[in-house]
């Protein structure tokens, strides 16, 4: 059975597509069969990333491990049995098509609440939630007091994850391994940053998620997108000497994959 990794967060700009692409490509480079689905039907950032990759690799004549992408199939809603959700049907059909040919399926969710995102979360074996290191993003997980020291209660996204966990429990499926990824970290150890660190640690125990190291804010991620490349591809396209920032970013990706503890994955880059 393919292991389904959902990259989810109801807020835009948290780096979901960058995280999705790097996890998917890293797994492919480690020899795993990887399928990918983009649920942001408007922007389709992950789909564009993979399209850019295919075009660039064709142009330069290089063959690199690449995830297999699948669009959601179009369906005739009139042909569905009464009461069947057409949105859920489209996603489950795409997942069913990828499962026999994939070890892992990456599902990149939109930065908003949609029915597709709800269904995707209920399918997740591993849920990765990238979160910018700010209280604006933290508010997606929980409400806190004005000083940022006391958690008042869970917020909208946490409640959606809770509902997905209940659905899986009722269906007799394994629990979701939820990993919150502190992303776009700044280099300075500011008071606000330390408060967020304490708040996330406290909330992780309260609502049940693990904390993973994410990516620091780096220009290289924006530069790689037009060519569809990732940090792991640089040496293959002729970059023989990585700068300090690129080496550090590769280490961040290595640490992330180790923290995810995906079945059968041995991090060897």
DOBA-793032 format. One line per field, with one value per atom (N, C-alpha, C): atom name; residue in three letters; y, x, z; residue number from 0. Coordinates in steps of 0.05 Angstrom, whole numbers. Layout:
atom c(CA|...)
rest c(ALA|...)
north c(Y|...)
east c(X|...)
up c(Z|...)
nr c(NUM|...)
% end
This chain:
atom c(N|CA|C|N|CA|C|N|CA|C|N|CA|C|N|CA|C|N|CA|C|N|CA|C|N|CA|C|N|CA|C|N|CA|C|N|CA|C|N|CA|C|N|CA|C|N|CA|C|N|CA|C|N|CA|C|N|CA|C|N|CA|C|N|CA|C|N|CA|C|N|CA|C|N|CA|C|N|CA|C|N|CA|C|N|CA|C|N|CA|C|N|CA|C|N|CA|C|N|CA|C|N|CA|C|N|CA|C|N|CA|C|N|CA|C|N|CA|C|N|CA|C|N|CA|C|N|CA|C|N|CA|C|N|CA|C|N|CA|C|N|CA|C|N|CA|C|N|CA|C|N|CA|C|N|CA|C|N|CA|C|N|CA|C|N|CA|C|N|CA|C|N|CA|C|N|CA|C|N|CA|C|N|CA|C|N|CA|C|N|CA|C|N|CA|C|N|CA|C|N|CA|C|N|CA|C|N|CA|C|N|CA|C|N|CA|C|N|CA|C|N|CA|C|N|CA|C|N|CA|C|N|CA|C|N|CA|C|N|CA|C|N|CA|C|N|CA|C|N|CA|C|N|CA|C|N|CA|C|N|CA|C|N|CA|C|N|CA|C|N|CA|C|N|CA|C|N|CA|C|N|CA|C|N|CA|C|N|CA|C|N|CA|C|N|CA|C|N|CA|C|N|CA|C|N|CA|C|N|CA|C|N|CA|C|N|CA|C|N|CA|C|N|CA|C|N|CA|C|N|CA|C|N|CA|C|N|CA|C|N|CA|C|N|CA|C|N|CA|C|N|CA|C|N|CA|C|N|CA|C|N|CA|C|N|CA|C|N|CA|C|N|CA|C|N|CA|C|N|CA|C|N|CA|C|N|CA|C|N|CA|C|N|CA|C|N|CA|C|N|CA|C|N|CA|C|N|CA|C|N|CA|C|N|CA|C|N|CA|C|N|CA|C|N|CA|C|N|CA|C|N|CA|C|N|CA|C|N|CA|C|N|CA|C|N|CA|C|N|CA|C|N|CA|C|N|CA|C|N|CA|C|N|CA|C|N|CA|C|N|CA|C|N|CA|C|N|CA|C|N|CA|C|N|CA|C|N|CA|C|N|CA|C|N|CA|C|N|CA|C|N|CA|C|N|CA|C|N|CA|C|N|CA|C|N|CA|C|N|CA|C|N|CA|C|N|CA|C|N|CA|C|N|CA|C|N|CA|C|N|CA|C|N|CA|C|N|CA|C|N|CA|C|N|CA|C|N|CA|C|N|CA|C|N|CA|C|N|CA|C|N|CA|C|N|CA|C|N|CA|C|N|CA|C|N|CA|C|N|CA|C|N|CA|C|N|CA|C|N|CA|C|N|CA|C|N|CA|C|N|CA|C|N|CA|C|N|CA|C|N|CA|C|N|CA|C|N|CA|C|N|CA|C|N|CA|C|N|CA|C|N|CA|C|N|CA|C|N|CA|C|N|CA|C|N|CA|C|N|CA|C|N|CA|C|N|CA|C|N|CA|C|N|CA|C|N|CA|C|N|CA|C|N|CA|C|N|CA|C|N|CA|C|N|CA|C|N|CA|C|N|CA|C|N|CA|C|N|CA|C|N|CA|C|N|CA|C|N|CA|C|N|CA|C|N|CA|C|N|CA|C|N|CA|C|N|CA|C|N|CA|C|N|CA|C|N|CA|C|N|CA|C|N|CA|C|N|CA|C|N|CA|C|N|CA|C|N|CA|C|N|CA|C|N|CA|C|N|CA|C|N|CA|C|N|CA|C|N|CA|C|N|CA|C|N|CA|C|N|CA|C|N|CA|C|N|CA|C|N|CA|C|N|CA|C|N|CA|C|N|CA|C|N|CA|C|N|CA|C|N|CA|C|N|CA|C|N|CA|C|N|CA|C|N|CA|C|N|CA|C|N|CA|C|N|CA|C|N|CA|C|N|CA|C|N|CA|C|N|CA|C|N|CA|C|N|CA|C|N|CA|C|N|CA|C|N|CA|C|N|CA|C|N|CA|C|N|CA|C|N|CA|C|N|CA|C|N|CA|C|N|CA|C|N|CA|C|N|CA|C|N|CA|C|N|CA|C|N|CA|C|N|CA|C|N|CA|C|N|CA|C)
rest c(UNK|UNK|UNK|UNK|UNK|UNK|UNK|UNK|UNK|UNK|UNK|UNK|UNK|UNK|UNK|UNK|UNK|UNK|UNK|UNK|UNK|UNK|UNK|UNK|UNK|UNK|UNK|UNK|UNK|UNK|UNK|UNK|UNK|UNK|UNK|UNK|UNK|UNK|UNK|UNK|UNK|UNK|UNK|UNK|UNK|UNK|UNK|UNK|UNK|UNK|UNK|UNK|UNK|UNK|UNK|UNK|UNK|UNK|UNK|UNK|UNK|UNK|UNK|UNK|UNK|UNK|UNK|UNK|UNK|UNK|UNK|UNK|UNK|UNK|UNK|UNK|UNK|UNK|UNK|UNK|UNK|UNK|UNK|UNK|UNK|UNK|UNK|UNK|UNK|UNK|UNK|UNK|UNK|UNK|UNK|UNK|UNK|UNK|UNK|UNK|UNK|UNK|UNK|UNK|UNK|UNK|UNK|UNK|UNK|UNK|UNK|UNK|UNK|UNK|UNK|UNK|UNK|UNK|UNK|UNK|UNK|UNK|UNK|UNK|UNK|UNK|UNK|UNK|UNK|UNK|UNK|UNK|UNK|UNK|UNK|UNK|UNK|UNK|UNK|UNK|UNK|UNK|UNK|UNK|UNK|UNK|UNK|UNK|UNK|UNK|UNK|UNK|UNK|UNK|UNK|UNK|UNK|UNK|UNK|UNK|UNK|UNK|UNK|UNK|UNK|UNK|UNK|UNK|UNK|UNK|UNK|UNK|UNK|UNK|UNK|UNK|UNK|UNK|UNK|UNK|UNK|UNK|UNK|UNK|UNK|UNK|UNK|UNK|UNK|UNK|UNK|UNK|UNK|UNK|UNK|UNK|UNK|UNK|UNK|UNK|UNK|UNK|UNK|UNK|UNK|UNK|UNK|UNK|UNK|UNK|UNK|UNK|UNK|UNK|UNK|UNK|UNK|UNK|UNK|UNK|UNK|UNK|UNK|UNK|UNK|UNK|UNK|UNK|UNK|UNK|UNK|UNK|UNK|UNK|UNK|UNK|UNK|UNK|UNK|UNK|UNK|UNK|UNK|UNK|UNK|UNK|UNK|UNK|UNK|UNK|UNK|UNK|UNK|UNK|UNK|UNK|UNK|UNK|UNK|UNK|UNK|UNK|UNK|UNK|UNK|UNK|UNK|UNK|UNK|UNK|UNK|UNK|UNK|UNK|UNK|UNK|UNK|UNK|UNK|UNK|UNK|UNK|UNK|UNK|UNK|UNK|UNK|UNK|UNK|UNK|UNK|UNK|UNK|UNK|UNK|UNK|UNK|UNK|UNK|UNK|UNK|UNK|UNK|UNK|UNK|UNK|UNK|UNK|UNK|UNK|UNK|UNK|UNK|UNK|UNK|UNK|UNK|UNK|UNK|UNK|UNK|UNK|UNK|UNK|UNK|UNK|UNK|UNK|UNK|UNK|UNK|UNK|UNK|UNK|UNK|UNK|UNK|UNK|UNK|UNK|UNK|UNK|UNK|UNK|UNK|UNK|UNK|UNK|UNK|UNK|UNK|UNK|UNK|UNK|UNK|UNK|UNK|UNK|UNK|UNK|UNK|UNK|UNK|UNK|UNK|UNK|UNK|UNK|UNK|UNK|UNK|UNK|UNK|UNK|UNK|UNK|UNK|UNK|UNK|UNK|UNK|UNK|UNK|UNK|UNK|UNK|UNK|UNK|UNK|UNK|UNK|UNK|UNK|UNK|UNK|UNK|UNK|UNK|UNK|UNK|UNK|UNK|UNK|UNK|UNK|UNK|UNK|UNK|UNK|UNK|UNK|UNK|UNK|UNK|UNK|UNK|UNK|UNK|UNK|UNK|UNK|UNK|UNK|UNK|UNK|UNK|UNK|UNK|UNK|UNK|UNK|UNK|UNK|UNK|UNK|UNK|UNK|UNK|UNK|UNK|UNK|UNK|UNK|UNK|UNK|UNK|UNK|UNK|UNK|UNK|UNK|UNK|UNK|UNK|UNK|UNK|UNK|UNK|UNK|UNK|UNK|UNK|UNK|UNK|UNK|UNK|UNK|UNK|UNK|UNK|UNK|UNK|UNK|UNK|UNK|UNK|UNK|UNK|UNK|UNK|UNK|UNK|UNK|UNK|UNK|UNK|UNK|UNK|UNK|UNK|UNK|UNK|UNK|UNK|UNK|UNK|UNK|UNK|UNK|UNK|UNK|UNK|UNK|UNK|UNK|UNK|UNK|UNK|UNK|UNK|UNK|UNK|UNK|UNK|UNK|UNK|UNK|UNK|UNK|UNK|UNK|UNK|UNK|UNK|UNK|UNK|UNK|UNK|UNK|UNK|UNK|UNK|UNK|UNK|UNK|UNK|UNK|UNK|UNK|UNK|UNK|UNK|UNK|UNK|UNK|UNK|UNK|UNK|UNK|UNK|UNK|UNK|UNK|UNK|UNK|UNK|UNK|UNK|UNK|UNK|UNK|UNK|UNK|UNK|UNK|UNK|UNK|UNK|UNK|UNK|UNK|UNK|UNK|UNK|UNK|UNK|UNK|UNK|UNK|UNK|UNK|UNK|UNK|UNK|UNK|UNK|UNK|UNK|UNK|UNK|UNK|UNK|UNK|UNK|UNK|UNK|UNK|UNK|UNK|UNK|UNK|UNK|UNK|UNK|UNK|UNK|UNK|UNK|UNK|UNK|UNK|UNK|UNK|UNK|UNK|UNK|UNK|UNK|UNK|UNK|UNK|UNK|UNK|UNK|UNK|UNK|UNK|UNK|UNK|UNK|UNK|UNK|UNK|UNK|UNK|UNK|UNK|UNK|UNK|UNK|UNK|UNK|UNK|UNK|UNK|UNK|UNK|UNK|UNK|UNK|UNK|UNK|UNK|UNK|UNK|UNK|UNK|UNK|UNK|UNK|UNK|UNK|UNK|UNK|UNK|UNK|UNK|UNK|UNK|UNK|UNK|UNK|UNK|UNK|UNK|UNK|UNK|UNK|UNK|UNK|UNK|UNK|UNK|UNK|UNK|UNK|UNK|UNK|UNK|UNK|UNK|UNK|UNK|UNK|UNK|UNK|UNK|UNK|UNK|UNK|UNK|UNK|UNK|UNK|UNK|UNK|UNK|UNK|UNK|UNK|UNK|UNK|UNK|UNK|UNK|UNK|UNK|UNK|UNK|UNK|UNK|UNK|UNK|UNK|UNK|UNK|UNK|UNK|UNK|UNK|UNK|UNK|UNK|UNK|UNK|UNK|UNK|UNK|UNK|UNK|UNK|UNK|UNK|UNK|UNK|UNK|UNK|UNK|UNK|UNK|UNK|UNK|UNK|UNK|UNK|UNK|UNK|UNK|UNK|UNK|UNK|UNK|UNK|UNK|UNK|UNK|UNK|UNK|UNK|UNK|UNK|UNK|UNK|UNK|UNK|UNK|UNK|UNK|UNK|UNK|UNK|UNK|UNK|UNK|UNK|UNK|UNK|UNK|UNK|UNK|UNK|UNK|UNK|UNK|UNK|UNK|UNK|UNK|UNK|UNK|UNK|UNK|UNK|UNK|UNK|UNK|UNK)
north c(-24|0|25|44|69|85|97|114|143|154|180|202|221|245|269|281|306|330|350|375|395|402|418|441|462|486|504|516|532|561|567|594|593|612|613|624|619|631|617|592|578|560|558|542|513|508|481|468|483|471|466|484|479|454|452|428|403|404|381|372|391|384|372|384|373|346|341|315|294|301|283|276|296|291|277|283|269|239|233|205|191|205|194|188|207|204|181|175|152|125|126|101|93|110|104|114|100|109|129|153|175|186|188|201|227|246|273|283|296|308|336|355|383|390|397|403|433|449|478|481|478|477|504|525|552|559|558|565|542|518|493|497|506|512|486|465|440|429|430|421|437|463|480|474|469|462|437|416|391|395|412|417|431|451|465|445|426|406|389|379|363|378|403|419|425|432|439|415|392|368|360|363|357|376|402|422|416|409|405|376|358|331|315|321|306|291|267|250|248|260|259|246|233|221|243|237|256|243|255|244|243|224|223|240|258|276|266|270|262|284|293|312|297|311|299|292|268|261|276|283|294|271|277|256|267|249|256|252|274|272|256|257|242|212|203|174|164|182|173|163|144|134|157|156|177|181|206|212|212|203|202|230|237|264|265|282|283|292|310|320|297|283|261|239|235|215|221|246|254|248|255|251|222|207|179|163|172|160|164|189|195|179|178|163|133|123|94|88|107|103|103|119|121|99|89|70|45|33|8|14|39|45|64|68|87|74|82|75|98|122|146|163|175|194|220|242|268|284|294|310|338|358|386|400|410|422|452|464|493|508|534|551|562|546|554|529|533|510|502|478|468|439|430|403|383|389|372|369|391|390|373|375|358|329|321|293|284|301|294|289|305|301|275|266|241|217|222|200|199|219|222|200|187|171|189|208|228|255|274|301|320|336|355|383|399|426|446|458|480|505|517|540|561|585|607|613|621|625|652|654|679|672|690|685|688|702|703|675|660|632|614|618|601|602|625|628|608|597|576|550|545|521|526|549|554|584|590|618|621|644|649|676|681|706|729|753|776|777|763|763|740|723|700|678|678|658|636|641|622|613|587|576|576|589|590|566|558|535|531|507|501|519|522|539|522|536|523|499|502|481|456|461|439|423|438|424|407|417|401|375|378|354|334|345|328|313|326|313|291|296|276|252|257|235|218|231|216|199|209|194|169|172|149|128|138|120|104|117|103|83|88|70|48|49|28|32|56|62|71|68|78|108|117|146|162|187|205|213|211|221|250|268|297|310|323|336|366|383|412|421|434|441|471|479|508|517|533|539|568|574|601|614|599|609|631|651|672|663|676|668|680|701|714|702|699|687|710|719|741|731|750|743|731|742|732|703|698|671|651|658|640|636|656|653|633|635|616|588|585|559|546|562|552|545|562|558|533|529|505|480|481|457|450|471|466|455|466|458|430|422|395|374|379|359|359|382|385|373|377|367|345|338|314|317|332|332|332|324|325|351|360|384|377|387|382|407|406|429|434|459|466|480|495|509|538|548|576|592|617|635|637|627|627|634|651|659|635|615|593|579|578|565|579|606|621|618|615|612|585|564|537|532|546|540|541|562|564|541|528|504|478|480|455|439|452|438|439|422|422|423|426|428|404|381|356|353|371|368|385|402|423|411|391|379|365|354|340|359|384|403|421|413|427|445|447|463|445|448|430|438|463|473|488|475|488|509|531|552|544|559|551|550|569|569|544|535|511|486|485|462|461|484|485|477|486|479|449|436|407|393|403|391|394|417|420|400|395|375|347|341|315|312|333|332|328|342|339|310|298|271|251|255|238|241|265|270|258|258|247|217|203|174|158|162|149|120|102|73|66|51|42|62|86|107|109|106|110|134|155|180|177|178|173|195|220|241|262)
east c(17|0|17|10|25|20|41|39|32|10|1|10|24|35|19|5|-11|4|8|20|-2|-10|-34|-31|-45|-46|-66|-84|-105|-96|-71|-61|-41|-43|-24|3|23|49|66|58|74|95|97|117|108|82|72|83|82|91|121|137|165|171|158|161|152|129|119|139|149|168|194|204|229|226|204|200|196|179|173|198|214|238|259|262|281|275|249|241|246|241|247|276|293|322|332|318|325|315|303|296|267|251|222|205|184|164|146|144|129|109|84|63|56|46|40|13|-2|-28|-29|-38|-40|-70|-78|-107|-113|-92|-97|-104|-130|-138|-136|-131|-129|-99|-82|-54|-37|-43|-28|2|12|41|57|49|64|63|40|38|56|57|75|104|111|138|147|130|137|138|120|120|146|154|180|203|202|223|225|203|203|214|205|214|244|254|282|300|292|309|309|287|287|306|306|322|352|360|388|397|378|385|394|383|390|366|370|349|353|335|336|311|312|288|267|243|221|195|180|154|135|116|96|72|64|42|15|-6|-33|-53|-67|-89|-113|-131|-156|-173|-184|-199|-226|-234|-261|-281|-304|-325|-352|-369|-397|-413|-420|-433|-459|-472|-498|-494|-469|-464|-458|-455|-448|-473|-469|-492|-504|-529|-542|-527|-521|-509|-478|-466|-437|-426|-405|-393|-375|-382|-366|-337|-334|-307|-290|-301|-286|-281|-300|-297|-273|-270|-248|-221|-218|-193|-187|-207|-202|-196|-207|-201|-172|-162|-134|-115|-122|-105|-105|-129|-131|-114|-112|-96|-66|-58|-30|-20|-38|-29|-14|-23|-9|19|25|51|67|60|73|79|102|108|98|99|90|73|52|35|36|45|45|21|5|-18|-13|-12|-7|-34|-42|-68|-67|-90|-90|-88|-82|-80|-106|-127|-154|-170|-193|-209|-227|-223|-239|-248|-268|-277|-255|-241|-219|-198|-191|-172|-182|-208|-219|-216|-223|-220|-191|-173|-145|-134|-142|-133|-143|-166|-176|-161|-147|-132|-103|-94|-66|-56|-34|-19|0|12|29|19|14|6|28|37|58|46|48|37|59|67|87|75|90|80|102|96|115|118|142|149|138|112|99|73|64|38|15|18|-3|-9|12|8|0|11|5|-25|-37|-66|-83|-71|-85|-89|-69|-70|-85|-81|-93|-95|-115|-118|-102|-88|-72|-79|-70|-76|-59|-64|-51|-21|-11|18|32|16|28|38|29|40|20|-6|-26|-44|-46|-63|-92|-110|-138|-154|-147|-161|-153|-160|-153|-167|-155|-167|-178|-185|-201|-186|-161|-146|-143|-136|-134|-160|-182|-208|-213|-204|-207|-190|-166|-149|-161|-173|-186|-209|-225|-247|-236|-214|-202|-192|-181|-172|-196|-218|-242|-252|-252|-261|-244|-218|-200|-204|-208|-213|-238|-259|-285|-283|-264|-260|-240|-229|-210|-182|-176|-150|-130|-104|-83|-86|-77|-78|-60|-67|-50|-26|-3|22|24|17|16|43|55|81|78|83|83|111|115|142|145|163|169|186|173|185|194|212|222|232|248|259|279|279|299|324|346|371|374|360|363|345|355|340|325|303|288|268|259|240|215|204|180|184|208|214|215|226|227|199|182|154|139|143|130|140|166|177|164|161|148|119|105|77|72|88|85|91|112|119|96|83|61|37|31|8|12|36|41|33|37|29|-1|-13|-42|-59|-52|-69|-55|-31|-19|-6|15|31|60|77|106|116|139|151|176|177|200|214|240|255|248|244|237|260|253|273|276|300|305|297|292|286|311|309|333|324|340|335|335|351|354|328|309|283|268|269|255|270|296|312|308|302|300|273|252|225|223|233|230|241|262|274|264|247|236|256|276|298|295|309|310|339|342|369|386|374|388|398|388|394|418|428|447|472|483|508|504|480|474|471|467|464|489|511|536|546|531|540|558|584|603|609|609|616|592|579|556|565|550|557|547|555|548|518|503|474|462|471|460|467|491|498|480|475|458|430|420|393|390|410|409|408|423|422|394|381|354|335|338|321|327|352|360|347|349|337|307|294|265|257|270|263|268|290|295|273|264|243|216|210|185|182|205|205|186|189|172|180|161|167|185|206|225|244|245|262|287|310|336|349|353|363|393|400|428|439|431|443|454)
up c(0|0|0|-17|-18|8|18|42|32|43|33|52|40|55|45|63|56|67|51|59|61|86|90|109|103|119|105|120|108|102|107|102|79|61|38|47|31|36|57|64|85|73|46|33|28|26|22|-4|-26|-51|-51|-39|-38|-21|2|19|4|-10|-24|-45|-61|-83|-72|-50|-40|-27|-13|-2|-24|-44|-66|-81|-88|-104|-88|-63|-46|-45|-41|-40|-67|-89|-116|-119|-110|-112|-95|-74|-56|-67|-91|-104|-100|-88|-84|-107|-112|-132|-119|-131|-118|-137|-128|-143|-130|-145|-135|-145|-128|-134|-123|-139|-131|-129|-104|-100|-101|-106|-110|-140|-146|-174|-188|-173|-185|-191|-170|-174|-184|-174|-183|-182|-159|-157|-160|-146|-148|-177|-189|-217|-235|-231|-247|-242|-216|-209|-224|-225|-238|-268|-279|-308|-315|-299|-304|-303|-285|-283|-309|-318|-342|-366|-369|-392|-390|-366|-363|-368|-357|-360|-389|-404|-433|-448|-440|-453|-450|-425|-420|-424|-431|-436|-412|-389|-365|-355|-346|-335|-305|-289|-260|-249|-226|-214|-210|-218|-218|-209|-191|-184|-208|-207|-228|-219|-236|-229|-241|-226|-236|-230|-251|-247|-236|-223|-215|-240|-241|-265|-266|-291|-294|-292|-281|-278|-286|-293|-299|-273|-260|-234|-236|-259|-262|-261|-265|-265|-237|-217|-190|-176|-158|-142|-125|-119|-103|-76|-69|-44|-44|-66|-67|-72|-57|-59|-84|-104|-129|-124|-104|-98|-87|-67|-56|-76|-94|-115|-133|-141|-159|-146|-120|-106|-102|-93|-87|-113|-135|-161|-168|-164|-170|-152|-127|-108|-115|-123|-130|-155|-173|-197|-191|-172|-165|-146|-130|-109|-120|-142|-151|-161|-169|-181|-163|-138|-120|-93|-82|-54|-36|-47|-32|-51|-40|-55|-40|-53|-41|-50|-31|-38|-27|-45|-37|-36|-13|-8|-13|-20|-24|3|1|25|33|33|41|49|61|69|45|35|14|20|6|10|2|-19|-28|-5|8|30|52|59|80|74|49|41|42|32|32|60|79|107|118|110|120|108|85|72|82|98|105|124|117|136|152|137|149|140|159|152|160|140|145|143|164|164|166|143|144|157|174|190|191|180|183|212|220|248|258|259|269|283|300|314|295|272|252|242|236|227|250|273|296|302|297|302|287|266|251|268|285|302|328|340|367|372|388|398|423|425|449|461|485|498|486|494|482|486|507|513|497|485|470|488|513|532|539|536|545|522|518|497|507|492|500|489|465|453|425|414|386|366|343|322|299|277|256|243|238|224|242|267|286|289|288|289|265|241|217|219|229|232|252|273|293|280|263|249|230|217|199|215|238|256|265|271|279|257|232|209|205|208|205|227|251|273|269|260|255|233|213|191|198|222|230|217|209|196|217|212|230|235|258|264|246|242|226|243|230|243|234|252|246|253|234|238|231|250|244|239|217|207|210|228|231|208|190|164|163|144|139|165|179|204|199|217|216|231|226|238|266|272|298|319|343|365|380|368|379|400|417|438|426|404|391|382|371|361|384|406|430|441|440|450|432|406|387|393|397|402|427|448|473|468|453|448|431|410|394|410|426|443|462|473|492|477|453|438|427|420|409|429|454|475|479|474|479|458|432|410|394|401|389|362|360|336|343|324|327|314|323|312|295|271|253|246|242|232|203|196|168|154|134|118|127|128|133|108|112|89|71|46|28|0|-13|-40|-60|-54|-72|-79|-61|-66|-89|-88|-109|-136|-135|-160|-173|-157|-168|-182|-174|-184|-214|-228|-257|-273|-261|-274|-263|-243|-231|-216|-206|-192|-162|-148|-119|-110|-84|-73|-80|-83|-88|-117|-135|-163|-172|-154|-163|-175|-162|-172|-199|-203|-228|-252|-247|-269|-272|-259|-263|-241|-219|-196|-179|-184|-171|-142|-137|-110|-98|-78|-66|-46|-45|-25|2|22|50|54|42|44|33|9|-3|13|24|41|65|78|101|94|71|63|58|46|42|69|89|115|128|123|133|121|95|82|93|97|109|137|153|180|179|160|157|151|131|123|146|161|184|205|209|229|221|195|186|192|192|199|180|154|135|132|128|127|104|110|89|78|90|79|96|82|94|81|96|85|79|54|46|28|32|16|34)
nr c(0|0|0|1|1|1|2|2|2|3|3|3|4|4|4|5|5|5|6|6|6|7|7|7|8|8|8|9|9|9|10|10|10|11|11|11|12|12|12|13|13|13|14|14|14|15|15|15|16|16|16|17|17|17|18|18|18|19|19|19|20|20|20|21|21|21|22|22|22|23|23|23|24|24|24|25|25|25|26|26|26|27|27|27|28|28|28|29|29|29|30|30|30|31|31|31|32|32|32|33|33|33|34|34|34|35|35|35|36|36|36|37|37|37|38|38|38|39|39|39|40|40|40|41|41|41|42|42|42|43|43|43|44|44|44|45|45|45|46|46|46|47|47|47|48|48|48|49|49|49|50|50|50|51|51|51|52|52|52|53|53|53|54|54|54|55|55|55|56|56|56|57|57|57|58|58|58|59|59|59|60|60|60|61|61|61|62|62|62|63|63|63|64|64|64|65|65|65|66|66|66|67|67|67|68|68|68|69|69|69|70|70|70|71|71|71|72|72|72|73|73|73|74|74|74|75|75|75|76|76|76|77|77|77|78|78|78|79|79|79|80|80|80|81|81|81|82|82|82|83|83|83|84|84|84|85|85|85|86|86|86|87|87|87|88|88|88|89|89|89|90|90|90|91|91|91|92|92|92|93|93|93|94|94|94|95|95|95|96|96|96|97|97|97|98|98|98|99|99|99|100|100|100|101|101|101|102|102|102|103|103|103|104|104|104|105|105|105|106|106|106|107|107|107|108|108|108|109|109|109|110|110|110|111|111|111|112|112|112|113|113|113|114|114|114|115|115|115|116|116|116|117|117|117|118|118|118|119|119|119|120|120|120|121|121|121|122|122|122|123|123|123|124|124|124|125|125|125|126|126|126|127|127|127|128|128|128|129|129|129|130|130|130|131|131|131|132|132|132|133|133|133|134|134|134|135|135|135|136|136|136|137|137|137|138|138|138|139|139|139|140|140|140|141|141|141|142|142|142|143|143|143|144|144|144|145|145|145|146|146|146|147|147|147|148|148|148|149|149|149|150|150|150|151|151|151|152|152|152|153|153|153|154|154|154|155|155|155|156|156|156|157|157|157|158|158|158|159|159|159|160|160|160|161|161|161|162|162|162|163|163|163|164|164|164|165|165|165|166|166|166|167|167|167|168|168|168|169|169|169|170|170|170|171|171|171|172|172|172|173|173|173|174|174|174|175|175|175|176|176|176|177|177|177|178|178|178|179|179|179|180|180|180|181|181|181|182|182|182|183|183|183|184|184|184|185|185|185|186|186|186|187|187|187|188|188|188|189|189|189|190|190|190|191|191|191|192|192|192|193|193|193|194|194|194|195|195|195|196|196|196|197|197|197|198|198|198|199|199|199|200|200|200|201|201|201|202|202|202|203|203|203|204|204|204|205|205|205|206|206|206|207|207|207|208|208|208|209|209|209|210|210|210|211|211|211|212|212|212|213|213|213|214|214|214|215|215|215|216|216|216|217|217|217|218|218|218|219|219|219|220|220|220|221|221|221|222|222|222|223|223|223|224|224|224|225|225|225|226|226|226|227|227|227|228|228|228|229|229|229|230|230|230|231|231|231|232|232|232|233|233|233|234|234|234|235|235|235|236|236|236|237|237|237|238|238|238|239|239|239|240|240|240|241|241|241|242|242|242|243|243|243|244|244|244|245|245|245|246|246|246|247|247|247|248|248|248|249|249|249|250|250|250|251|251|251|252|252|252|253|253|253|254|254|254|255|255|255|256|256|256|257|257|257|258|258|258|259|259|259|260|260|260|261|261|261|262|262|262|263|263|263|264|264|264|265|265|265|266|266|266|267|267|267|268|268|268)
% end
